[in-house]
Amino acid sequence: MSYSVGQVAGFAGITVRTLHHYDEIALLAPSERTHAGHRRYSDADLDRLQQILFYRQLGFPLDEVAALLDDPDADPRAHLRRQHELLTARIEKLQKMAAAVEHAMEARTMGISLTPEEKFEVFGDFDPDRYADEVTERWGDTEAYRQSQGRTASYTKEDWKRITGEMDAIHHRMAGLLAGGVPADSEAAMDVAEEHRRFITGTYYDCGHEMHACLGEMYVADERFTATYEAIRPGLAVYMRDAIVANTARHTTS
């Protein structure tokens, strides 16, 4: 049994471009090629790709991943044991990171001085103070929270109307791509995901690609955020997450 490069990209949630790059640097060469020169991947190739992606998620550069996988003294079980230890060590850190970004959409209104009428005008049914105590208790000590507090404290009603409109426009551009059947890992969807990340960085707090990927996962894991995206278009939460993940891989895969 063998698989095309497109099938493997779909299985692994990465881009065809990434697989081509892995082949070019001899990190993952397909076991077969068709008469026309098209790549075909075996089950063993998929096992190696899984190991590559494990180590990449753990932050290993590609040259170190190659050295680890090509070590003649290491067996697959040793790799799994090592990855399990590394992943366990990172769980607490990743949980804290996910918590730090979870406040992004809820705490964005913290510190602004608007009347109840102005809040309703700007945010509609969203109550800016609804999660204030929760946000402060859970994320008040994070750098992302402090940055967001510092930036949003000076925002006026007009600032928030502009910000809300710009974010809505990004969401609707992504929804339009979903409606048009454009793949989440397409250049168009990844470009909108990158625009979303830059918007967060410019408006709330410094949002790197890894943090942005955690935020994307939150859109699917937290029903409050999922509901926000599903209200725009059914399936948008997962589509948004997938586009963010693809964009993260595009910018972090060397």
DOMI-423466 format. One line per 8 residues: number of its first residue (from 1); for each residue z, x, y negated of N, C-alpha, C. Coordinates in nm, 2 decimals. Layout:
% DOMI-423466
NUM) Z,X,Y,Z,X,Y,Z,X,Y ~ ...
//
This chain:
% DOMI-423466
1) 0.00,0.08,0.12,0.00,0.00,0.00,0.00,0.09,-0.12 ~ -0.09,0.06,-0.22,-0.09,0.14,-0.34,-0.11,0.04,-0.46 ~ -0.08,0.09,-0.58,-0.07,0.00,-0.69,-0.15,0.06,-0.81 ~ -0.21,-0.02,-0.89,-0.28,0.03,-1.01,-0.18,0.07,-1.12 ~ -0.23,0.14,-1.22,-0.15,0.19,-1.33,-0.10,0.07,-1.40 ~ -0.18,-0.04,-1.41,-0.13,-0.16,-1.48,-0.02,-0.23,-1.41 ~ -0.03,-0.24,-1.28,0.07,-0.30,-1.19,0.20,-0.22,-1.21 ~ 0.19,-0.09,-1.20,0.32,-0.01,-1.20,0.38,-0.02,-1.34
9) 0.30,-0.02,-1.45,0.36,-0.04,-1.58,0.43,-0.17,-1.59 ~ 0.38,-0.28,-1.53,0.44,-0.41,-1.53,0.57,-0.41,-1.45 ~ 0.57,-0.34,-1.33,0.69,-0.33,-1.25,0.80,-0.27,-1.32 ~ 0.77,-0.16,-1.39,0.87,-0.07,-1.45,0.91,-0.11,-1.59 ~ 0.83,-0.19,-1.65,0.86,-0.23,-1.79,0.83,-0.12,-1.89 ~ 0.72,-0.04,-1.86,0.68,0.06,-1.95,0.54,0.05,-1.98 ~ 0.48,0.13,-2.07,0.34,0.12,-2.10,0.25,0.20,-2.01 ~ 0.13,0.16,-2.01,0.03,0.24,-1.94,0.02,0.38,-2.00
17) 0.03,0.39,-2.13,0.02,0.51,-2.20,0.13,0.61,-2.15 ~ 0.25,0.56,-2.13,0.36,0.64,-2.08,0.32,0.70,-1.94 ~ 0.27,0.62,-1.85,0.23,0.66,-1.72,0.12,0.77,-1.73 ~ 0.03,0.75,-1.82,-0.08,0.85,-1.84,-0.01,0.99,-1.88 ~ 0.08,0.98,-1.97,0.15,1.10,-2.02,0.23,1.17,-1.91 ~ 0.30,1.09,-1.82,0.37,1.15,-1.71,0.27,1.22,-1.62 ~ 0.15,1.17,-1.60,0.05,1.23,-1.52,0.01,1.36,-1.58 ~ -0.02,1.35,-1.71,-0.07,1.47,-1.78,0.02,1.59,-1.78
25) 0.15,1.56,-1.78,0.25,1.67,-1.78,0.30,1.70,-1.64 ~ 0.24,1.64,-1.54,0.27,1.67,-1.40,0.41,1.62,-1.36 ~ 0.46,1.52,-1.43,0.59,1.47,-1.40,0.58,1.36,-1.29 ~ 0.48,1.28,-1.30,0.45,1.18,-1.20,0.30,1.17,-1.18 ~ 0.25,1.24,-1.09,0.10,1.23,-1.06,0.08,1.13,-0.95 ~ -0.01,1.04,-0.96,-0.04,0.93,-0.86,-0.09,1.00,-0.73 ~ -0.04,0.94,-0.62,-0.08,1.00,-0.49,-0.23,0.98,-0.46 ~ -0.29,0.88,-0.52,-0.43,0.86,-0.49,-0.51,0.83,-0.62
33) -0.64,0.84,-0.60,-0.73,0.80,-0.71,-0.85,0.73,-0.64 ~ -0.91,0.63,-0.70,-1.02,0.57,-0.65,-1.15,0.65,-0.67 ~ -1.26,0.61,-0.61,-1.38,0.69,-0.63,-1.42,0.69,-0.78 ~ -1.38,0.59,-0.85,-1.41,0.59,-0.99,-1.31,0.67,-1.08 ~ -1.21,0.73,-1.01,-1.11,0.81,-1.08,-0.99,0.74,-1.13 ~ -0.97,0.61,-1.09,-0.86,0.53,-1.13,-0.73,0.57,-1.05 ~ -0.62,0.57,-1.12,-0.49,0.61,-1.06,-0.45,0.50,-0.97 ~ -0.39,0.54,-0.85,-0.33,0.45,-0.76,-0.19,0.51,-0.71
41) -0.09,0.43,-0.72,0.05,0.48,-0.70,0.10,0.43,-0.57 ~ 0.17,0.51,-0.49,0.23,0.47,-0.36,0.37,0.43,-0.38 ~ 0.43,0.38,-0.28,0.57,0.35,-0.28,0.66,0.47,-0.32 ~ 0.62,0.59,-0.26,0.70,0.71,-0.29,0.69,0.74,-0.44 ~ 0.57,0.72,-0.50,0.55,0.74,-0.64,0.64,0.65,-0.72 ~ 0.66,0.52,-0.68,0.74,0.43,-0.75,0.89,0.47,-0.74 ~ 0.93,0.53,-0.62,1.06,0.58,-0.61,1.09,0.70,-0.71 ~ 0.99,0.78,-0.72,1.01,0.89,-0.82,1.01,0.84,-0.96
49) 0.93,0.74,-0.99,0.93,0.68,-1.12,1.07,0.62,-1.15 ~ 1.13,0.55,-1.06,1.26,0.50,-1.08,1.36,0.61,-1.11 ~ 1.35,0.72,-1.04,1.44,0.83,-1.08,1.42,0.88,-1.22 ~ 1.29,0.89,-1.25,1.26,0.94,-1.39,1.32,0.85,-1.49 ~ 1.30,0.72,-1.47,1.35,0.62,-1.57,1.50,0.62,-1.58 ~ 1.56,0.64,-1.47,1.71,0.65,-1.47,1.75,0.76,-1.56 ~ 1.70,0.88,-1.53,1.74,1.00,-1.61,1.70,0.98,-1.76 ~ 1.58,0.92,-1.79,1.55,0.90,-1.93,1.64,0.81,-2.00
57) 1.69,0.70,-1.93,1.79,0.61,-1.99,1.92,0.68,-2.01 ~ 1.94,0.79,-1.94,2.07,0.87,-1.96,2.05,0.97,-2.06 ~ 1.93,0.98,-2.12,1.91,1.07,-2.23,1.85,1.21,-2.20 ~ 1.81,1.23,-2.07,1.76,1.36,-2.03,1.62,1.38,-2.09 ~ 1.59,1.49,-2.15,1.45,1.52,-2.19,1.36,1.53,-2.06 ~ 1.23,1.52,-2.08,1.14,1.52,-1.97,1.13,1.65,-1.89 ~ 1.15,1.76,-1.96,1.15,1.89,-1.89,1.27,1.90,-1.80 ~ 1.38,1.85,-1.84,1.50,1.85,-1.75,1.49,1.76,-1.64
65) 1.43,1.64,-1.66,1.40,1.55,-1.55,1.32,1.61,-1.45 ~ 1.21,1.68,-1.49,1.12,1.74,-1.39,1.19,1.85,-1.31 ~ 1.28,1.92,-1.38,1.35,2.03,-1.31,1.45,1.97,-1.21 ~ 1.51,1.86,-1.24,1.61,1.79,-1.15,1.53,1.74,-1.03 ~ 1.42,1.67,-1.05,1.35,1.60,-0.94,1.28,1.70,-0.85 ~ 1.24,1.81,-0.91,1.17,1.91,-0.83,1.26,2.02,-0.76 ~ 1.39,2.00,-0.78,1.48,2.09,-0.72,1.47,2.08,-0.56 ~ 1.44,2.19,-0.49,1.42,2.17,-0.35,1.55,2.15,-0.27
73) 1.66,2.18,-0.34,1.79,2.17,-0.27,1.86,2.03,-0.29 ~ 1.79,1.95,-0.37,1.85,1.82,-0.40,1.78,1.71,-0.31 ~ 1.86,1.61,-0.26,1.80,1.50,-0.19,1.82,1.37,-0.27 ~ 1.75,1.27,-0.23,1.76,1.14,-0.31,1.90,1.09,-0.33 ~ 1.98,1.11,-0.22,2.12,1.05,-0.23,2.20,1.13,-0.33 ~ 2.17,1.26,-0.35,2.24,1.34,-0.45,2.21,1.29,-0.59 ~ 2.08,1.26,-0.61,2.04,1.21,-0.74,2.11,1.08,-0.77 ~ 2.11,0.99,-0.67,2.18,0.86,-0.69,2.33,0.87,-0.72
81) 2.39,0.97,-0.65,2.54,0.99,-0.68,2.56,1.04,-0.82 ~ 2.47,1.13,-0.86,2.49,1.19,-0.99,2.46,1.08,-1.10 ~ 2.36,1.00,-1.08,2.32,0.90,-1.18,2.43,0.80,-1.18 ~ 2.49,0.77,-1.07,2.60,0.67,-1.07,2.72,0.72,-1.15 ~ 2.75,0.85,-1.14,2.86,0.91,-1.21,2.83,0.91,-1.36 ~ 2.71,0.94,-1.40,2.67,0.95,-1.54,2.67,0.81,-1.60 ~ 2.62,0.71,-1.52,2.61,0.57,-1.57,2.75,0.52,-1.59 ~ 2.84,0.54,-1.50,2.98,0.50,-1.51,3.04,0.55,-1.63
89) 3.02,0.68,-1.66,3.08,0.74,-1.78,3.02,0.68,-1.91 ~ 2.90,0.63,-1.90,2.84,0.57,-2.02,2.86,0.43,-2.05 ~ 2.92,0.36,-1.94,2.94,0.21,-1.96,3.02,0.18,-2.08 ~ 3.13,0.24,-2.09,3.22,0.21,-2.20,3.15,0.24,-2.34 ~ 3.08,0.35,-2.34,3.01,0.38,-2.47,2.91,0.28,-2.50 ~ 2.83,0.24,-2.40,2.72,0.14,-2.43,2.78,0.00,-2.46 ~ 2.89,-0.03,-2.40,2.95,-0.16,-2.43,3.00,-0.16,-2.58 ~ 3.05,-0.05,-2.62,3.10,-0.04,-2.76,2.98,-0.04,-2.85
97) 2.87,0.02,-2.81,2.75,0.02,-2.90,2.69,-0.12,-2.91 ~ 2.69,-0.19,-2.79,2.64,-0.33,-2.80,2.73,-0.42,-2.88 ~ 2.86,-0.39,-2.88,2.95,-0.47,-2.96,2.93,-0.44,-3.11 ~ 2.90,-0.31,-3.14,2.88,-0.27,-3.27,2.76,-0.34,-3.34 ~ 2.65,-0.36,-3.26,2.53,-0.42,-3.32,2.54,-0.58,-3.31 ~ 2.63,-0.63,-3.23,2.63,-0.77,-3.21,2.66,-0.85,-3.34 ~ 2.73,-0.78,-3.43,2.77,-0.84,-3.55,2.66,-0.85,-3.65 ~ 2.54,-0.79,-3.62,2.43,-0.77,-3.72,2.39,-0.91,-3.78
105) 2.37,-1.01,-3.70,2.33,-1.14,-3.75,2.44,-1.22,-3.80 ~ 2.56,-1.20,-3.74,2.67,-1.29,-3.77,2.75,-1.23,-3.90 ~ 2.76,-1.10,-3.91,2.84,-1.04,-4.01,2.76,-1.01,-4.14 ~ 2.63,-1.04,-4.13,2.55,-1.00,-4.25,2.59,-1.07,-4.37 ~ 2.66,-1.18,-4.36,2.70,-1.25,-4.48,2.85,-1.22,-4.53 ~ 2.91,-1.13,-4.46,3.05,-1.09,-4.49,3.05,-1.03,-4.63 ~ 3.15,-1.07,-4.71,3.17,-1.00,-4.83,3.09,-1.05,-4.95 ~ 3.00,-1.15,-4.93,2.92,-1.20,-5.04,3.00,-1.32,-5.11
113) 2.98,-1.33,-5.23,3.05,-1.44,-5.31,2.95,-1.55,-5.35 ~ 2.95,-1.65,-5.26,2.86,-1.76,-5.29,2.95,-1.89,-5.28 ~ 2.91,-1.99,-5.36,2.98,-2.12,-5.35,2.93,-2.18,-5.22 ~ 3.01,-2.29,-5.17,2.96,-2.36,-5.05,2.82,-2.42,-5.07 ~ 2.79,-2.46,-5.19,2.65,-2.52,-5.21,2.55,-2.41,-5.20 ~ 2.58,-2.29,-5.25,2.48,-2.18,-5.24,2.46,-2.13,-5.10 ~ 2.57,-2.13,-5.02,2.57,-2.09,-4.88,2.48,-2.18,-4.81 ~ 2.49,-2.31,-4.83,2.41,-2.41,-4.76,2.26,-2.39,-4.80
121) 2.24,-2.37,-4.93,2.10,-2.35,-4.98,2.04,-2.23,-4.91 ~ 2.11,-2.12,-4.90,2.05,-2.00,-4.84,2.04,-2.00,-4.69 ~ 2.15,-2.05,-4.63,2.16,-2.03,-4.48,2.14,-2.16,-4.40 ~ 2.12,-2.27,-4.47,2.10,-2.39,-4.39,2.22,-2.43,-4.31 ~ 2.20,-2.46,-4.18,2.31,-2.50,-4.09,2.40,-2.39,-4.05 ~ 2.36,-2.26,-4.08,2.44,-2.15,-4.04,2.56,-2.13,-4.14 ~ 2.68,-2.13,-4.08,2.80,-2.11,-4.17,2.84,-1.97,-4.18 ~ 2.83,-1.90,-4.30,2.85,-1.76,-4.31,2.99,-1.71,-4.27
129) 3.09,-1.80,-4.28,3.22,-1.77,-4.26,3.27,-1.80,-4.12 ~ 3.18,-1.86,-4.04,3.23,-1.91,-3.91,3.28,-1.80,-3.82 ~ 3.22,-1.69,-3.82,3.26,-1.58,-3.72,3.34,-1.47,-3.80 ~ 3.38,-1.49,-3.92,3.44,-1.39,-4.00,3.56,-1.32,-3.93 ~ 3.65,-1.40,-3.87,3.77,-1.34,-3.81,3.73,-1.26,-3.68 ~ 3.64,-1.32,-3.60,3.59,-1.26,-3.48,3.53,-1.12,-3.51 ~ 3.44,-1.12,-3.61,3.37,-1.00,-3.65,3.46,-0.89,-3.69 ~ 3.55,-0.93,-3.78,3.65,-0.83,-3.83,3.73,-0.77,-3.72
137) 3.78,-0.85,-3.63,3.87,-0.81,-3.52,3.80,-0.72,-3.42 ~ 3.67,-0.75,-3.39,3.60,-0.68,-3.28,3.53,-0.56,-3.33 ~ 3.47,-0.56,-3.46,3.39,-0.46,-3.50,3.42,-0.39,-3.63 ~ 3.54,-0.43,-3.68,3.58,-0.38,-3.81,3.59,-0.22,-3.82 ~ 3.61,-0.16,-3.71,3.62,-0.01,-3.71,3.49,0.06,-3.68 ~ 3.38,0.00,-3.67,3.26,0.06,-3.64,3.18,0.11,-3.76 ~ 3.11,0.21,-3.75,3.03,0.26,-3.86,2.92,0.16,-3.90 ~ 2.86,0.09,-3.81,2.76,-0.01,-3.84,2.82,-0.12,-3.92
145) 2.94,-0.16,-3.89,3.01,-0.27,-3.97,3.04,-0.22,-4.11 ~ 3.08,-0.10,-4.12,3.12,-0.05,-4.26,2.99,-0.04,-4.34 ~ 2.88,0.01,-4.28,2.75,0.02,-4.35,2.71,-0.12,-4.40 ~ 2.72,-0.22,-4.31,2.67,-0.35,-4.34,2.76,-0.41,-4.45 ~ 2.89,-0.39,-4.44,2.98,-0.44,-4.54,2.95,-0.38,-4.68 ~ 2.92,-0.25,-4.68,2.90,-0.19,-4.81,2.77,-0.23,-4.87 ~ 2.67,-0.25,-4.79,2.54,-0.29,-4.84,2.53,-0.44,-4.88 ~ 2.59,-0.53,-4.80,2.58,-0.67,-4.83,2.68,-0.72,-4.93
153) 2.78,-0.64,-4.96,2.88,-0.69,-5.06,2.82,-0.72,-5.20 ~ 2.72,-0.64,-5.23,2.66,-0.66,-5.36,2.54,-0.76,-5.36 ~ 2.50,-0.81,-5.25,2.38,-0.90,-5.24,2.41,-1.03,-5.31 ~ 2.32,-1.08,-5.39,2.33,-1.21,-5.46,2.26,-1.32,-5.38 ~ 2.27,-1.44,-5.43,2.21,-1.55,-5.37,2.06,-1.53,-5.35 ~ 2.00,-1.48,-5.46,1.85,-1.45,-5.45,1.82,-1.34,-5.35 ~ 1.91,-1.24,-5.34,1.89,-1.14,-5.24,1.89,-1.20,-5.10 ~ 1.98,-1.28,-5.07,1.99,-1.34,-4.94,1.88,-1.44,-4.91
161) 1.83,-1.51,-5.01,1.71,-1.59,-4.99,1.59,-1.51,-4.95 ~ 1.57,-1.39,-5.02,1.46,-1.30,-5.00,1.48,-1.24,-4.86 ~ 1.60,-1.20,-4.82,1.62,-1.13,-4.69,1.60,-1.23,-4.58 ~ 1.65,-1.35,-4.59,1.64,-1.45,-4.49,1.49,-1.49,-4.47 ~ 1.41,-1.50,-4.58,1.27,-1.52,-4.57,1.19,-1.41,-4.51 ~ 1.23,-1.29,-4.53,1.16,-1.18,-4.47,1.19,-1.17,-4.32 ~ 1.31,-1.19,-4.28,1.35,-1.19,-4.14,1.28,-1.30,-4.07 ~ 1.27,-1.42,-4.13,1.20,-1.54,-4.07,1.06,-1.50,-4.05
169) 1.00,-1.44,-4.15,0.86,-1.40,-4.14,0.83,-1.31,-4.02 ~ 0.92,-1.21,-4.00,0.91,-1.12,-3.88,0.92,-1.20,-3.75 ~ 1.01,-1.29,-3.75,1.03,-1.37,-3.63,0.91,-1.45,-3.60 ~ 0.85,-1.51,-3.70,0.74,-1.60,-3.68,0.61,-1.52,-3.65 ~ 0.60,-1.40,-3.70,0.49,-1.31,-3.65,0.50,-1.28,-3.51 ~ 0.62,-1.25,-3.46,0.64,-1.23,-3.32,0.61,-1.35,-3.24 ~ 0.66,-1.47,-3.29,0.63,-1.59,-3.22,0.48,-1.62,-3.21 ~ 0.41,-1.59,-3.31,0.26,-1.61,-3.31,0.19,-1.53,-3.20
177) 0.24,-1.40,-3.18,0.19,-1.32,-3.08,0.22,-1.38,-2.94 ~ 0.34,-1.43,-2.92,0.38,-1.49,-2.80,0.29,-1.61,-2.77 ~ 0.27,-1.69,-2.88,0.18,-1.81,-2.86,0.04,-1.78,-2.83 ~ -0.01,-1.66,-2.88,-0.14,-1.62,-2.85,-0.16,-1.55,-2.72 ~ -0.05,-1.53,-2.64,-0.07,-1.47,-2.51,-0.08,-1.32,-2.52 ~ -0.04,-1.26,-2.63,-0.04,-1.11,-2.65,0.08,-1.05,-2.57 ~ 0.05,-0.95,-2.48,0.16,-0.89,-2.40,0.27,-0.83,-2.49 ~ 0.39,-0.84,-2.45,0.51,-0.79,-2.52,0.50,-0.64,-2.55
185) 0.43,-0.57,-2.45,0.42,-0.42,-2.47,0.29,-0.38,-2.54 ~ 0.22,-0.48,-2.60,0.10,-0.44,-2.67,0.13,-0.37,-2.80 ~ 0.03,-0.30,-2.86,0.05,-0.23,-2.99,0.10,-0.33,-3.10 ~ 0.04,-0.45,-3.10,0.07,-0.55,-3.20,0.22,-0.59,-3.19 ~ 0.27,-0.62,-3.07,0.40,-0.67,-3.05,0.50,-0.55,-3.08 ~ 0.47,-0.43,-3.04,0.56,-0.32,-3.06,0.56,-0.29,-3.21 ~ 0.45,-0.31,-3.28,0.45,-0.28,-3.43,0.54,-0.38,-3.50 ~ 0.54,-0.51,-3.45,0.64,-0.61,-3.52,0.78,-0.57,-3.48
193) 0.80,-0.52,-3.36,0.94,-0.48,-3.32,0.99,-0.37,-3.41 ~ 0.90,-0.27,-3.43,0.93,-0.16,-3.52,0.96,-0.21,-3.66 ~ 0.89,-0.30,-3.71,0.91,-0.36,-3.84,1.05,-0.43,-3.84 ~ 1.08,-0.49,-3.74,1.22,-0.56,-3.72,1.33,-0.45,-3.73 ~ 1.31,-0.34,-3.66,1.41,-0.24,-3.66,1.43,-0.18,-3.80 ~ 1.32,-0.15,-3.87,1.32,-0.09,-4.00,1.38,-0.19,-4.10 ~ 1.36,-0.32,-4.08,1.42,-0.42,-4.17,1.57,-0.41,-4.16 ~ 1.62,-0.41,-4.03,1.77,-0.40,-4.01,1.82,-0.27,-4.08
201) 1.75,-0.16,-4.06,1.80,-0.03,-4.12,1.80,-0.04,-4.27 ~ 1.70,-0.10,-4.33,1.69,-0.11,-4.47,1.79,-0.21,-4.53 ~ 1.83,-0.31,-4.45,1.90,-0.42,-4.51,2.05,-0.42,-4.47 ~ 2.08,-0.38,-4.35,2.22,-0.39,-4.30,2.28,-0.25,-4.27 ~ 2.23,-0.18,-4.17,2.29,-0.06,-4.12,2.18,0.03,-4.05 ~ 2.21,0.16,-4.04,2.12,0.25,-3.97,2.10,0.20,-3.82 ~ 1.98,0.16,-3.79,1.96,0.11,-3.65,1.85,0.20,-3.59 ~ 1.90,0.29,-3.50,1.81,0.38,-3.43,1.74,0.30,-3.31
209) 1.65,0.36,-3.25,1.58,0.29,-3.14,1.67,0.25,-3.02 ~ 1.76,0.34,-2.99,1.85,0.31,-2.87,1.94,0.19,-2.91 ~ 1.99,0.19,-3.03,2.07,0.08,-3.08,1.99,-0.05,-3.08 ~ 1.86,-0.04,-3.13,1.78,-0.15,-3.14,1.75,-0.21,-3.00 ~ 1.74,-0.13,-2.90,1.72,-0.18,-2.76,1.84,-0.26,-2.72 ~ 1.96,-0.21,-2.75,2.08,-0.28,-2.72,2.09,-0.42,-2.79 ~ 2.04,-0.42,-2.91,2.03,-0.55,-2.99,1.94,-0.64,-2.92 ~ 1.82,-0.59,-2.87,1.73,-0.67,-2.80,1.79,-0.74,-2.68
217) 1.86,-0.66,-2.60,1.93,-0.71,-2.48,2.03,-0.82,-2.52 ~ 2.09,-0.80,-2.63,2.19,-0.90,-2.68,2.12,-1.04,-2.71 ~ 2.00,-1.03,-2.76,1.93,-1.16,-2.79,1.91,-1.24,-2.66 ~ 1.91,-1.18,-2.55,1.89,-1.25,-2.42,2.03,-1.28,-2.36 ~ 2.12,-1.19,-2.37,2.25,-1.20,-2.31,2.35,-1.30,-2.38 ~ 2.34,-1.31,-2.51,2.43,-1.39,-2.58,2.36,-1.53,-2.62 ~ 2.41,-1.64,-2.57,2.35,-1.76,-2.58,2.33,-1.81,-2.73 ~ 2.42,-1.76,-2.81,2.41,-1.80,-2.95,2.28,-1.74,-3.02
225) 2.25,-1.61,-2.98,2.13,-1.55,-3.04,2.01,-1.60,-2.96 ~ 2.02,-1.63,-2.83,1.91,-1.68,-2.76,1.87,-1.82,-2.82 ~ 1.96,-1.90,-2.85,1.93,-2.03,-2.91,1.86,-2.02,-3.04 ~ 1.89,-1.91,-3.12,1.82,-1.89,-3.25,1.68,-1.87,-3.23 ~ 1.64,-1.78,-3.13,1.51,-1.75,-3.11,1.43,-1.86,-3.03 ~ 1.50,-1.93,-2.94,1.43,-2.03,-2.87,1.40,-2.15,-2.96 ~ 1.48,-2.17,-3.07,1.45,-2.27,-3.16,1.32,-2.24,-3.24 ~ 1.28,-2.12,-3.25,1.16,-2.08,-3.32,1.04,-2.11,-3.22
233) 1.06,-2.05,-3.10,0.96,-2.08,-3.00,1.02,-2.05,-2.86 ~ 1.00,-2.14,-2.76,1.05,-2.12,-2.63,1.00,-1.99,-2.57 ~ 1.09,-1.91,-2.52,1.05,-1.78,-2.46,1.06,-1.66,-2.56 ~ 1.09,-1.69,-2.68,1.08,-1.58,-2.78,1.19,-1.48,-2.77 ~ 1.31,-1.52,-2.72,1.42,-1.43,-2.70,1.38,-1.32,-2.61 ~ 1.33,-1.35,-2.49,1.29,-1.25,-2.39,1.17,-1.17,-2.44 ~ 1.08,-1.24,-2.50,0.96,-1.17,-2.56,1.00,-1.07,-2.66 ~ 1.09,-1.11,-2.75,1.14,-1.02,-2.85,1.21,-0.90,-2.79
241) 1.29,-0.92,-2.69,1.36,-0.81,-2.62,1.26,-0.72,-2.56 ~ 1.16,-0.77,-2.49,1.07,-0.69,-2.42,0.98,-0.61,-2.52 ~ 0.95,-0.66,-2.63,0.87,-0.59,-2.73,0.96,-0.48,-2.79 ~ 1.09,-0.50,-2.81,1.18,-0.40,-2.86,1.19,-0.29,-2.76 ~ 1.21,-0.32,-2.63,1.23,-0.22,-2.53,1.10,-0.14,-2.52 ~ 0.98,-0.20,-2.52,0.86,-0.12,-2.52,0.84,-0.03,-2.64 ~ 0.88,-0.08,-2.75,0.87,0.00,-2.88,0.97,0.12,-2.87 ~ 1.09,0.09,-2.81,1.19,0.20,-2.80,1.13,0.31,-2.71
249) 1.07,0.27,-2.60,1.01,0.37,-2.50,0.89,0.45,-2.58 ~ 0.82,0.37,-2.66,0.71,0.44,-2.73,0.76,0.55,-2.82 ~ 0.87,0.53,-2.88,0.92,0.62,-2.98,1.02,0.73,-2.92 ~ 1.07,0.71,-2.80,1.16,0.80,-2.74,1.11,0.88,-2.63 ~ 0.99,0.84,-2.58,0.93,0.91,-2.47,0.84,1.02,-2.52 ~ 0.88,1.15,-2.49,0.81,1.26,-2.54,0.70,1.30,-2.45
//
